[in-house]
Amino acid sequence: MKPRARSLLLAASAGAACFVGACSPDEAPRPRPARVILLSCDTLRSDRLGFGGYGRDTSPNLDALARRAVVFDAAYASAPMTQPALSSLMTGRLPADVGAVPGNRVLLPGEVETLAEILAAEGYATAAVVSNWILRRRADAPDVGVSQGFQHFDDEMPDREGNRGMYQRDARATTDAALAWLASRPSERFFLWVHYQDPHGPYEPPAAYLEQFLREPPADEAGLPVRERGAVLGPGQIPLYQVLGDERRPSVYADRYDAEVRYFDAELGRLLEALEAEGLIEDALLVFTADHGEALGEHDLWFCHGESLHRGVVQVPLIVSAPAGLPLPARAAADGTRRVDALAGHVDLLPTVLDALDLRPRPTRGVSLLTPELPAERTLVSDLVAADGRPSWSSIQDARFRLVWSELEPTPQLFDVRADPGEREDLAARHPERVRALAQQHAQLTAQRLGDGPQGHAMRVSEQDAQALDALGYSSGDEDE
Ligand SMILES: [Zn+2]
């Protein structure tokens, strides 16, 4: 029996009154969050943030949030692309479980239950503000994808991206849209999701942030070649959608990425300040994460994320803030933050919310993070089920090792992510038993889908999209969202 269930029985037998959550006679009642707030950012690496150990001041507002909440240092997305990653986050299952594969253009089918649908059915007002084009609600199929269950779904994207025929909304307008909904919110009991887009390429932050972060490149820095039109892969190259004018030096792009992060952080800070001023954080379950990371030169992959499965594209920042009295498995770190070393994943979000709100558990690959101790023997799967001429990748990890392989490199490589976060040294030959065990677990975990194995909804590329992408030399699938 789960400890909480036992507590409830004890409480009932003792005749104690427990109006909020479960409790026993000698325990304080477990508080139930008044609302759920999910803040996320596209393409955001945890190691480019102050609380993630970065030396540049990219994230003062997230760092402040981290200091008052709990940081999960080993948190991972289920996929390194927007659509499958967020489909997993919203369902607590793997992308393949819920039909959100392959690639980025197959959407969650309508029959899959999402977190927003669950909370809407429980009477929560549900609202989303998203600023990545790939997440927009489709007029021809409004009941599929991650927009399911959101009564208010703001996907207004007025800005045309520099290199693609796609639209987005910058951080300032994203925060404004979230504040506008908050100003007219129909209830204090709500689920709000805000998804920022800015660190996604092309890296074009406002000039003031560029000034702050652009440094003089090394005099002898060599430029990288630009990927050829129509090519979807290529180590040592800058993807076409990232290219900015004649600039080819990677350090400039990396600085521009930092400037994007800082700009996003400033606008997130404005939203957090407003939430705080209205007293909406303290009694909320608030989660901050990214959909996936970005390759910044590791394994000679530059400024892309849907092409490999190394740590930098799947490790994500994860901060959780819960009302006082809800248990989180944190230790006090030397810098004053509360940290969790144990593995956590996007698949944990849904079970965490259901646990916090005392709602019926759903089938999930995850665990509730509201626990004094997370399972030590846990493994997490992140896969890239690719399309459009790209190879598929697979990975599984435990608390120390990541095992990674692909169609191109089918011999698994084993990395000690704690000692070697850049995944430079393949330890497979030194730990064959670990390789075997992890490979077996991956096979077992992915052999069966969790659920009914629904077919995803293949997104049709509109005529306008297709023409714009063709004109720019892209195939319709050549997107790295
Ligand atoms: Zn993304």
Residues whose N, C-alpha, C, O or C-beta is under 5 A from the ligand:
A	BS01	ZN	D42 T43 M81 T82 D291 E481
